[in-house]
Amino acid sequence: MKNLTFRQLKVFETVARHLNYTKAAQELHLTQPAVSMQIKQLEEVVGLPLFEQMGRQTFLTDAGRELQRYSRAISHLFAEMDDMFGALKGVERGALAVSVATTASYFATRLLAEFSRSCPQIQISLDVTNREALLGQLECNERDLVIMGRPPAEMDLESEAFMDNPLVVLAPAGHPMVGREKIPLAEVAGEKFVVREEGSGTRSAIERFFAANKVQFNTVMELGSNEAIKQAVIAGLGLGIASMHTLELELETGRLAVLDVEGFPIMRHWYVVHRRGKRLSPVAQAFKDYVLKEGPGMARG
């Protein structure tokens, strides 16, 4: 294993995460042949195949799974080394890797922008993605901090709530229910709804709420983003349920209205999250403190 390089491990780790050479090449900004060559050279060093192809699908071999475990440990050691040198430099320099839930991006970008103004030399990496991907990143300890809805209790995480996240019922501006007070939940449930996809935090909260109230609601369309939900409601495809934090522009322009429905808003919270026991760099700790202090003031609407 004398000729094994960190670059080869980086390429291997990316391919192993995607189980797709094309996606790995795109992330690494390399050509697919270059990625394949790096993996081939690494397999020659190891002396065992690391991947196997079955039809169009790529799988890790037993040797590949073992190498993935070691490569993650090595990556974490390098990250700790960077953190150590960052600690010696203080919070004026360094790197910060943050992932946020799609809905949280509406305020998280403002938080990061304000924070970066006070520390302009910090390099910030922001990933906006869905809940499933966030949990995967936390499981693999890939990011410094994650901003998301309530994380699952069974994962070994440290989480602190910092902002309310009210879910409200949306209607197009000309809907007959707009302006009515205390609309019965059962009446609203008879309307058609456009909702987020299965597995999203918003969808799960909606289903728990209606189940707890023993009311069924009529789902006519599943959509993969808050923007799509809003556009569908504006177009008259149905009512929607979304975070109040995503509605600032549409409410100001009068394209959407929030209905006064009994039991709403469904009150959730936003959390700043990382793996339990993770040693935060000075930059990550400074941003976490900033979120806990300034985050509540970022809520609008």
N, C-alpha and C positions, 0 to 999 in steps of 0.2 A: 504493500500500500504506500510505498515511498513516493510514487509519482502522482498520487491523488492531489488535486488542487481544490481550493475553495471555490473557484469559478465552476468547476465541474459539479461540486455539491450544490451550488446555487441553481444550476440548470436542472440537475436531477430533482431537487426539491420542488421546483416549479412544475416540471412535467408530472411528478408524482401527485401534486395537488390537483392539477387539472385532469390528469389521465388523458391528455390530448396534446400532441406535439404542436399543432397549429396554434392553439390558445397559449401554450407556454411560449412559443416563439414571439407571439404578439406582445405578451407581457414583458419579455426580456428584450424586445426590440432587436431580435435576431431573425435570420432566415430559418425556415424549417430544416433545411439540410445542415445548417450550422448546429442547431440543437441536436439533431440526430447524430452528428459526428461527435459532439461532446459526450452524449450518452454511450456511444459505441466505445470511445476511449476509456470512459469510466468502467464499463463492463470488462474491458481488457485488463484494467488495473485490478479490479475486484476478482476477476477470474470466474464470474458467474453471471448469467443473464439477470437483469433487474426488472425487465418488463416482458410481458407476453401479449401477443396479439390474437384475439379471437374474433374473426369477422372484422367489423369496423371498430370494435371496442378494445381498449388498452387496459391491462391489469398489471398490478405489481406482483412479482414473484415473491416467494418467501425471503429471498436475499434482498429484494427491493424493499420489502416492508421493514426488515432489520436496518437497512441503510437509511431509510426514511427516519426511523427513530433516532439514530445517531446524528443524522444531519440536522434535525431539529435541535438536538442538544447543543451541537456545535454552533448553530445560528444564535441560540440564546446566549451562549458564552460570549460570542462576538458582540451581541447587543449589550450585555452587561459591561463589557470592556468599554464600549462607546459611552455608556452611562457614567462609568467611573471617570473617564476623561472629561465628560461634560460636567460632572460634579466639580472637578478641579477648576474648570473654566467659569462656573456659575451659570445663571440662567440667561445671560446675555447672548450666548451662542448655543448651538446644539440643534437637534432634530426632534420633531414631535409627530407621531403617527396616530391619527384619530379616525375612528369610524363612527358613523352616525346612522340611525334609522332614517329611511326616506322622509318620513313626516317631520323628523327633527331637523332636517336640513334647512327649513325655513328660518329657524332662529340660530342654529348651530353655526352657520356661516357668519352671522353677525358677531357671535361670541368669538370666533376665531379671528375675525377681522380686527375687533377691538383689542384682543390680546396681542396680536402681531404688531399693532402700532406701538405697544409699549416695549416689545422685544423684536425689533425689525430684522435682526440678523438670524433669527430662528427659522429653520427650514420646516415647513409644515406640509404633511401629507394627509389629505382628507379623502376618505372613501365613503360614499353614500350608497347604502345597499339595504337589502331586506333583512328581516329578523333572522331568518335561517342562516344567512351568510354571517351575520354578526355573531351568532352563537358558535358557529364554526371557527371564527377568528379568535373568540375568547377561549375555546377549547384548546386551540393550538398556540395560544399566547402570542398571536401575531401582531397585535397593535398595542400601543401604550394605553389608550383609553377608548372606551366605547360609550356613546350616548344613545340610550334606547329606552323603551318601555320596561316595565318590571321584568327582570331576568328570572329564569326558572330557579326555584329554591334548591333543586337537586344538584345544580352546578356549584363548584367550589369558587365562589366569586365574592368580591367586596363591592357593594353597591350603596349609593346614597342618593336619595330623592332630592331634587333641587327645584322643581317647577311643576305646577299643576298642568294637566293635559286634558282639557274638557272636550269630550266628543259631543257634537251637536247634529241635529237633523237639518239637512239642506233641502231647499226647494227652489225651483226657478222663480224669478221675481213675480211672475204673473199667476202663480199657483193659488187656487181658491183658499187654501189654509193660511196663507200669509196674512199676518195681522191678527189672527185669532189667538185667544189666551187659553192656556191650560188644555190643549187638545188631548183627548183621551188616547192613551197608548194603543188601545185596541183599534181605534179608528185609523190611526197612522199606519198600523201594521197591515191594514187592508190595502194600502197603496203598493205600487211596484217600487222595488229598491234596486239600485246599482251599488255593488259592494266591492271591497277589496278581495283579493284572492285568498284561498284557504292557506292558513299558516301565518298570515300577517297578524301583527299584534292588534290592530284595529278590528279586524274581522273576528278574532277570538273574543275580544271584549264585547262586541255587539252580540255575538251568539250567547255568551254567558248572561248578558243583561236580559235578553228576551226569554231565555230559558228560565231564569230566576223569576220572571214575571208571568211565566206560563202563557206566553203569547207567541204565536208563530208569525214570521214576516215573510213576504213574498219576494224572493230574489229573482230578478230577471236577467241580470248580467253581472259577471265578475270581471274586474279590471285590475291591472297591475300597478297602478300609481294613483296618487291623490289628484294629480292634474287630470288624468283620464276620468276620474270620478266627477270632478267639478264640471268638465266639459260635457259629460253625459247628462248631468242634472240640468245644466243650462240649455241643452238641446231638447229637454223634455222627455228623456227616456225613463225617468223615474226619480224618486227621492234618493238622497244619499245620506251617509253618516260619515263625518270626518272630524279631524281635530280643528278646533277653533284657530289654532296657530297657522293653518294653511289658507285661511280665507280672507286675509286682510284686503287684498286688491279687489277681489270679487264683491265684497260687501261695500267697499268704498264706491265702486262704480255702479252698484245696484243691479248687478247681473245675477246675484244669488241672494237668498234670504234665509235666515235661521228661524225655524219654526219653534214655537213655545209648546213643547210636548211634555206631558206629565212624566216625571222620572228622569228627564234630561236637564242638564248635560250629564252624561256618564263621566264621572270624574276619575281620571287616571293620573299617572305622574310620570315625569321623565327622570331617569337615573343616569349618573355617571358611574361607569363600571370598569373593573379590571379583575384579573385573576387574584385570588386570595394569596397573600404573601409575596406578591410581585414587588420587586424593588423599583419604585418609580424614579426616573431620572429627575434632576432638579427642574428641568423644563416641564416634564409631565406633571410633577407635583404642583408646580406653579400654576399650570393650566387647570388642574383639578380644583385647586383652591379658588381660582378665578371663577370657574363655573359655579361652584357652590355659593360664592358671594354675589356674583353679578347675574347669574342665570335667571333668577326670579324676575328681575327687572326687564328681561328681554321679552317677556310675554306681552303680546299685543292683542288687541281685539277684545 
